[in-house]
């Protein structure tokens, strides 16, 4: 995508240059709840030099069972709030939001609410590389019911690799297992085995199983155990992180706007005390979040 050349670009800030009077312009990472933190984890591991702001709309999660219009409205509200916090670039690290809201926001809203800023999703970057991993030309997609029903992966993969056959399998109980902290329990094995077997029955020749839900990496070890060795299990986080790095390399105007040198900031629309422990599990390190009701125009910048 082209970045408008008519915008004013803030001076690039290197570590040590930020002061209490500096304006933070972080990369925004959005999800309806916790799952996007697995994508953020991969991004932060690959690109730790940038500032980041994470927003989880936990008060209204999950998005998966909601209508397209509701998901679009909720996602747009969160995107607008993140723009007000100074984010020049936002990643929708949520498959439901990417499937149901991204295109409308890009085509209908961006030029009106934030010309020169960008919102990217996680479905297209995944679809752009999936064919590199499959020799059989048969790919399985494990996802929530909403993502499977949207057909987004079938459409995007067919655009990139029309020769690939895509088979989806909804796994409605995996997200509740993960959010309840039961993903490592013996009881989780039954449901992992159930959905893995169903996908293998549909697509016995598949050699790639894509985890198309950002919660599923916490189940990845168990999922691998229930597929034959020929099946490569892929998580989206590393793919999205590599795609973001490439995007910033190809768009220096955008890359130059992003501030640097500060720790990630986490926000939730629910109770931070309830958010932090599960969020730390997803992110892989301690998370201390702040509350927002999405009405505030400016965040309190804690640069200490």
N, C-alpha and C positions, 0 to 999 in steps of 0.2 A: 504494500500500500504506500502511496505517496503522503508525505507529511507536508502540510501547507507551508510554503516558504514565507508567508506573510506574518508569521508570529514572531514575537520577541523571545529569544532564547536566553534563559538564565545562565550566568557564568558557571562553568563546571566547578564543582566543589570537591576538593581532595581531602583525605583524612586529615583532621587537625584544623581545617579551615572553617568548619561549622561553628557558629557562635549562637548565643541566645537570640541574636537578631537575624540569623540566617533563615531563609525560607527553605524548608525541606520539600523536595519534589520526588517522593519515592515511587517506586513501581508498586502498583496496587495489585493485590491478590485477593480475589473474591470467591467465596463459596457460601452455600446455604447453611453450612455448619462446620463440621470438622474435617471432612474428607479432603478438601482442597489443601490441607496442611501437608499431605503426603506429596503433592505436586510442589508445593512451596519448599518442602524439605529438599527435594532434588534441585530446584532452582537455586536455593541458597547455598547448597554445597558446590554447585558449579559456578555460580556468579556471586560470591560473597561481598564483592566490592561495592555493590549498590545498596541504597536505602530501600526498605520495603515497609509497606503497610498492609496488614492482613485484616480482612473483615469477614466475620462469620455471622450470617443472619439466623442465628440459632433460635430466636424467638418465633420464627415463622417456618422453621424446618420441620419435616423434610419438604422439599419442593416437588419430589417425584410424583406425588399423587395429585398435584394441583393442575389446573387447566393451563393451556398455553398462555392465555391472556393474563392470568394471575402471575405465572412465572415471569412473564415479560414485565409486568408492572412492578413486581418486587425487585427484579434484577435492575431495572432502570433506576428505581429509587436508590438502590445501593450504589450503583455506578455514579449517579449524580452526587451523592454524598462523598464518595471517594475523590471525585474531581474537585470538590470544594476543599478537600484536605491537601490539594496540591499535586495529586497523582497525574502525570502526563500520559501514562500508559497503564492500562488495567488488564490483567489476565483473568478471565472467567474460569477458575480452576474447578469447575462444576460441570459435569456432563449434561445435567438437566438444563441449566442456564445456557450452556453453549448450544444445545439442541433447540431450545424453544425461544430464546430471547436474543441471542447474539446478532443474527442477521437483521432483525428489525431495528435493533439499536444502531448497528453500523449504517444501515440504509436510511432510516427515518429520523434518527435523533442526534447523531454525533455532530453534524454540521450546525444544527440548531443550538445545542447546549454546550458544546465544547469544540469548536473548530480547531484543528491542529492536534487534538488529542486522539488517542486510539484505544480501542477495546478489542482484545484478541481472545479466541477460545482455545479449547484443547482437543476438539474432534479433528479438525483439518490437519494440524501438525501430525497427529497419529496416523491419519489416513494417507498422508503423503509419503510415509516411510514403510507402511505395513508390508507392502509387496517385497521389500528387500529381505524380509525374514522368512518368506514362504517359498518352498520349492514345489509343493504339491498344488499350489493354487487354490487351496481350501483353508479358509480362516474362520475361526470361531470367535464370537464376541460374547463375553459374560458381562451382564449389566443389570441395572434396575429395570423394572417393568416399564417405566416411563421412557427410558432411553431406547429400549428394544422396540416399543410401540411407535416411537418417532421415526424409526427407520433411518436415522441420521448417518449411522456408520455404513450401512449398505449404500446409501446415496453417495457419500463422500469417497468411500473406497472405490466404488464403480467408476467415479470420475477420474481417479488417479490410475487405477488398475482394473480396466473393464474385464480382464480375463480371470480375475479372482472371484471365487464363489464365497459368499459371506453367509454364515449361519449364526443367528442370535439365540441366546438363552437367558431368559430372565431369572434372577436369583433373589427373590423378594425377602428372604430371611437372612441374607448375609449382612446387610447394613445393621439391622437390630442386634445381631450377634456381636458385631464389632463395637457398636456404641455401648453395649452392655458390658464390654470388657470380657466377653466369653469366647473371643476368637481363638484362644489357645487351649480351650477346654476340650475334653474328649467328646462332649456333646456336639461341638461344632463339626466334628468329622462327618457325622451323619449327613448334615445338610450340604457340606462341601462335596461329599461323594455323590449325593443325590443329583445335584445340578451338573456336576462334571460328567456323570454317566449319561444324563439326558442330552448334553451337547455332543458327546461322543457317538451316541445313537443316531443323532441327526446328521453328523458329519464325520464318519469314521476315517476319512482320508485327510482330515485336517492336520496341519503341522504347526499351527500357531493358535494360541488361545490368548486373546486380548482381554485384559482386565479393564473394562470400560466403565469402571466406577472407582472414584478416588478413595473409597473405603477399603477396597479389596486388597491393596498391598499388605495390609495387616494379616490377611489370610493367605498370603502368597505361598508360604512354606507348605501349608496343608494342601493348597490347590495343586501344587506341583506333584505331591504324593499320589494324587488321584488321576493323573494323566500319564500315558506312556512316555517313555524317554524321547520319542520322536517329536513330541509336542513341546514347542517352546512357549513358555508362559511370559507374556509381556506386560509390564506395568507402564503407565503413561508418564510418570514423573520424569524419568531420564530423557524420554523422547521430547517432552514439552520443554525441558530445560535446554536441551541442545537446539531446539527450534528457536527459543527466545534468544539465545546467544547469537545465532545466525541472523535473526531479525535485527538485533541491535547493531550488528556488524554492517548490515546492508542499509541501515537507516541512521547514519551518524547524527543527523539533526535531532532525532529522538533520543539517541544515546547520550548526547551532550546535555540534555535537559535534566537527566536523572542525578539527584544528589547522592553523595557518598559519605561513608565514614561513620554511620550511626547504626545502632542495633535495631533489629526489626521491631516494629510496633504492632500490637495485636488489639483488635477491637471485636466485641461481640454485642449483639442486640439483646442478649439475655444476661443472666447473672454471671459476672466474671468468676466468682468463686466456684460455680458449677462448671464453667467452661474450662478452667485452667488445667485440671488434672487430665481429662480426656485429650485436650489439645496437646499437652506435653507428650502424651503417648503417640499421637499421630505425627507430631513434628520431630520427635526424637531428642528433644532437649526441653528444658524448663520454659514454660510459657506463662507470662504474667500479663493478663489482658485488662482492657478498660471497657467500660460500658458506653454505648452510644444509642440514642433513640432515633438516629438518622436525621434529626432536625437541626443539630448544631452545624453552624457554618464553618467553624474552625476548630481544629483539635488543639488541645494543650500540648505543646511540644516539650517533652521531658528529655532534655539533652544532657542530663547529668549522668 
